[in-house]
Amino acid sequence: MQKKILIVDDEPSISLLIEFHLKLAGFEVRCVSDGEAVFDMLQPFRPDLIVLDLMLDKMDGMQVCRKLRGQNNAVPVIMLTALQDVSDKIAGLDNGADDYMTKPFSPHELISRIQAIFRRLKTLPSSTEDTSFIIGGLQVQVAQRQVYLDDKPIELTPKEFELLLFLCQHKGKVLSRQQLLHGVWDYHFLGDTRIVDVHISHLRDKLEKNARTPQYIKTVRNVGYKMYNSIINETSMA
């Protein structure tokens, strides 16, 4: 079955270019030109992924992402923008985007990023795999994509959840920033490891009582991060 891609861009030349190459790659494609139209297309089209421009009329890309995630809609989003600053990239990811590309970009690179996201989704545990990770007072319920700290629910963005899950799946192992980039985003951010540091910082804000002495996510100087092996037990609830 063809994967469905929704393109959201107010520049017709950009939309037509992306649409042409995505259709050649075998995707079913629809295009809209403003942020509000995204929500009109969710039910009739049911996209598997959204290619979303940042600068849009009526509702910009950041607002679209926040609204989608606020509705618990986990459809993958690749955000497009002419802004080059790394802080803009981080802001896009923090607002729920799965990936971020700056204009101008290669359509073939966009297709590679789309395929990487679909590959990553295939490797995530299915809804039938009722597994949890118990880490001290932290519980990560994989199939339900829910996290509890001391029995209280913790709200994570989709990418924060996937980063936490990846750390749990490699409990006790020191993971470099590049390993985390590749394992969680499924490609390399051209050496921009600050993306990992920012997401780790946000996870700690939500999970750690004291960021200076973290209980769950340990920094290994000059290497990367790991989950504390001594307090992790994986429990299968078959």
C-alpha positions as CSV (number, residue, x, y, z in Angstrom):
1,M,0.0,0.0,0.0
2,Q,1.3,3.5,-0.9
3,K,2.3,5.7,1.9
4,K,0.5,9.0,1.9
5,I,2.4,12.3,2.2
6,L,0.8,15.7,2.9
7,I,2.8,18.7,1.6
8,V,2.2,22.0,3.3
9,D,3.9,24.9,1.6
10,D,2.6,28.3,0.4
11,E,5.1,28.4,-2.5
12,P,3.6,26.6,-5.4
13,S,6.9,26.0,-7.1
14,I,8.2,24.2,-4.0
15,S,5.1,22.1,-3.5
16,L,5.1,21.1,-7.2
17,L,8.8,20.1,-7.1
18,I,8.3,18.0,-3.9
19,E,5.1,16.5,-5.3
20,F,6.7,15.5,-8.5
21,H,9.7,13.7,-6.9
22,L,7.6,12.0,-4.2
23,K,5.2,10.6,-6.7
24,L,8.1,9.3,-8.7
25,A,9.3,7.6,-5.5
26,G,5.9,5.8,-5.2
27,F,4.1,8.0,-2.6
28,E,0.5,9.2,-2.8
29,V,0.7,13.0,-2.4
30,R,-1.7,15.9,-1.5
31,C,-0.8,19.5,-1.2
32,V,-2.2,22.4,0.8
33,S,-0.9,26.0,1.2
34,D,-1.7,27.0,4.8
35,G,-1.5,25.6,8.3
36,E,-5.3,25.5,9.0
37,A,-5.8,23.3,5.9
38,V,-3.7,20.6,7.5
39,F,-6.5,19.8,10.0
40,D,-9.1,19.7,7.2
41,M,-7.0,17.0,5.5
42,L,-6.3,14.7,8.5
43,Q,-9.5,12.7,8.3
44,P,-10.2,12.5,4.6
45,F,-6.6,11.9,3.5
46,R,-5.1,10.3,6.7
47,P,-1.4,11.1,5.9
48,D,1.4,8.8,7.0
49,L,3.7,11.8,7.1
50,I,3.6,15.6,6.7
51,V,6.2,17.8,5.0
52,L,5.5,21.1,6.7
53,D,6.9,24.6,5.8
54,L,7.6,26.8,8.8
55,M,6.4,30.1,7.4
56,L,2.7,29.7,6.6
57,D,-0.4,31.9,6.5
58,K,-3.1,31.5,9.2
59,M,-1.1,29.1,11.3
60,D,2.7,28.7,11.1
61,G,4.5,25.4,11.2
62,M,5.4,25.6,14.9
63,Q,1.7,26.1,15.7
64,V,0.6,23.2,13.5
65,C,3.1,20.9,15.2
66,R,2.0,22.0,18.7
67,K,-1.7,21.5,17.8
68,L,-1.0,18.1,16.3
69,R,0.9,16.9,19.4
70,G,-1.7,18.5,21.7
71,Q,-4.3,16.4,20.0
72,N,-2.0,13.3,20.6
73,N,-1.6,12.9,16.9
74,A,1.8,11.3,16.4
75,V,1.9,11.6,12.5
76,P,5.6,12.2,11.6
77,V,6.5,15.7,10.6
78,I,9.4,17.0,8.5
79,M,9.7,20.7,8.9
80,L,11.1,22.9,6.1
81,T,12.5,26.4,6.6
82,A,14.8,29.0,5.1
83,L,16.1,29.7,8.6
84,Q,19.7,28.4,9.1
85,D,20.3,28.9,12.8
86,V,20.7,25.7,14.9
87,S,18.4,27.2,17.5
88,D,15.6,27.3,14.9
89,K,16.2,23.6,14.2
90,I,16.0,22.8,17.8
91,A,12.9,24.8,18.3
92,G,11.2,22.9,15.5
93,L,12.2,19.5,16.9
94,D,11.1,20.6,20.4
95,N,7.7,21.5,19.1
96,G,7.1,18.0,17.9
97,A,8.8,17.8,14.4
98,D,10.6,14.5,13.7
99,D,13.0,16.1,11.3
100,Y,14.1,19.5,10.1
101,M,15.5,20.6,6.7
102,T,16.7,24.0,5.5
103,K,15.9,25.4,2.1
104,P,17.3,25.0,-0.5
105,F,17.4,21.2,-0.2
106,S,17.7,18.2,-2.5
107,P,14.4,16.4,-3.2
108,H,16.4,13.2,-3.1
109,E,17.6,14.1,0.4
110,L,14.0,14.7,1.5
111,I,13.0,11.3,0.2
112,S,15.9,9.7,2.1
113,R,14.7,11.5,5.3
114,I,11.1,10.3,4.7
115,Q,12.3,6.7,4.2
116,A,14.5,6.9,7.3
117,I,11.4,7.9,9.4
118,F,9.4,5.0,8.0
119,R,12.2,2.6,8.7
120,R,12.4,3.8,12.2
121,L,8.7,3.4,12.8
122,K,8.9,-0.2,11.5
123,T,11.5,-1.0,14.2
124,L,9.4,0.4,17.1
125,P,7.7,-2.2,19.2
126,S,4.2,-3.1,17.9
127,S,1.1,-2.5,20.0
128,T,1.0,-6.2,20.8
129,E,4.3,-6.1,22.5
130,D,3.2,-5.2,26.0
131,T,6.6,-4.4,27.5
132,S,7.7,-1.9,30.1
133,F,11.0,-0.7,31.5
134,I,11.2,-0.2,35.3
135,I,14.0,2.2,36.2
136,G,13.8,3.1,39.9
137,G,10.6,5.2,40.2
138,L,10.4,5.5,36.5
139,Q,8.2,3.3,34.3
140,V,8.2,3.4,30.5
141,Q,5.2,1.5,29.0
142,V,6.3,0.8,25.4
143,A,3.1,-0.2,23.6
144,Q,1.1,2.6,25.3
145,R,3.9,5.1,24.8
146,Q,3.3,6.3,28.4
147,V,5.8,7.3,31.1
148,Y,5.2,7.4,34.8
149,L,7.5,8.9,37.5
150,D,6.6,7.8,41.0
151,D,3.2,6.7,39.6
152,K,2.5,10.1,38.1
153,P,2.2,10.5,34.3
154,I,4.9,12.4,32.5
155,E,4.2,14.2,29.3
156,L,6.9,13.7,26.7
157,T,7.1,14.8,23.0
158,P,7.3,11.9,20.5
159,K,11.0,12.4,20.1
160,E,11.7,12.6,23.8
161,F,9.8,9.3,24.3
162,E,11.9,7.6,21.5
163,L,15.1,8.9,23.0
164,L,14.2,7.6,26.4
165,L,13.1,4.3,25.0
166,F,16.4,4.0,23.1
167,L,18.4,4.6,26.2
168,C,16.3,2.0,28.1
169,Q,16.8,-0.6,25.3
170,H,20.5,-0.1,25.7
171,K,20.5,0.0,29.5
172,G,23.9,0.2,31.1
173,K,25.7,0.9,27.8
174,V,27.5,4.2,27.1
175,L,26.0,5.7,23.9
176,S,27.8,8.4,22.0
177,R,25.9,11.4,20.7
178,Q,26.4,10.1,17.2
179,Q,25.0,6.7,18.2
180,L,21.9,8.4,19.7
181,L,21.5,10.6,16.6
182,H,21.6,7.6,14.4
183,G,19.5,5.4,16.6
184,V,16.7,7.9,17.4
185,W,16.6,10.0,14.2
186,D,18.0,7.2,11.9
187,Y,20.4,9.5,10.2
188,H,23.3,11.8,11.0
189,F,22.8,15.5,11.7
190,L,26.1,16.3,10.0
191,G,27.9,16.3,13.3
192,D,25.3,18.6,15.0
193,T,25.3,16.7,18.3
194,R,23.7,19.7,20.2
195,I,20.4,18.2,19.2
196,V,21.0,15.3,21.5
197,D,22.2,17.5,24.4
198,V,19.1,19.6,24.2
199,H,16.7,16.6,24.2
200,I,18.6,15.0,27.1
201,S,18.3,18.3,29.0
202,H,14.6,18.4,28.4
203,L,14.2,14.8,29.5
204,R,16.1,15.6,32.7
205,D,13.9,18.6,33.4
206,K,11.0,16.2,33.3
207,L,12.5,13.1,35.0
208,E,15.2,14.2,37.4
209,K,14.6,15.8,40.8
210,N,18.2,17.2,40.8
211,A,19.8,17.8,37.4
212,R,23.2,18.1,39.0
213,T,23.0,14.6,40.4
214,P,20.8,12.8,37.9
215,Q,19.3,9.5,39.0
216,Y,18.4,8.1,35.6
217,I,20.5,9.6,32.7
218,K,24.2,9.8,33.4
219,T,26.6,11.9,31.4
220,V,29.9,10.1,30.6
221,R,32.4,12.9,30.0
222,N,33.7,13.3,26.5
223,V,31.7,10.2,25.3
224,G,27.9,10.5,25.7
225,Y,25.1,9.2,28.0
226,K,23.8,6.1,29.6
227,M,21.0,4.9,31.8
228,Y,22.1,3.8,35.2
229,N,22.6,0.0,34.9
230,S,22.3,-0.6,38.6
231,I,18.7,0.5,38.9
232,I,17.2,-0.8,35.6
233,N,15.1,-4.0,35.4
234,E,13.3,-4.8,32.2
235,T,9.9,-6.5,32.8
236,S,7.8,-8.2,30.2
237,M,4.2,-8.2,30.9
238,A,3.1,-10.8,28.4
